[in-house]
Amino acid sequence: MSNFFQIFLRLAAITGFTFIFILASIWLQPSKIHKHRKVSTAFLKYTYLIYLLSFFGFIYFLLFTKIDLHDYFDIFNYSLFVLSALIPTITILIRRRFHQGRTIYNLVAGFLNLGVLFFILDFIHKFFISD
């Protein structure tokens, strides 16, 4: 019975993550590019979607790992993890409020997404590959 419950939880997590990713893709409309800021807008949208995929993968591994996470998540790492969950989403939500300097905002937010992506990939490497 517990094996069925574990499989059900994994399927529910994958279904939920896929649903959220599809909703984010529909809301962002990555194929719709701004006519004046083509490169920066595409860069921001695609880096956010790549970040979202890696973040969901990381959450999935955290949910179903056998590793004792208390050894890895001290206050500093936990704070970084929470910030890595919030900052890219906040930057993508407030991007339309910037009219002056939006190209620079898109590039800075895109590079911030890449930085958080590398942070998550480093966590994945520490948790699952190096042990």
Secondary structure, 3 states (H helix, E strand, C coil): CHHHHHHHHHHHHHHHHHHHHHHHHHHHCCCCCCCCCHHHHHHHHHHHHHHHHHHHHHHHHHHCCCCCHHHCCCHHHHHHHHHHHHHHHHHHHCHHHCCCCHHHHHHHHHHHHHHHHHHHHHHHHHHHHCC
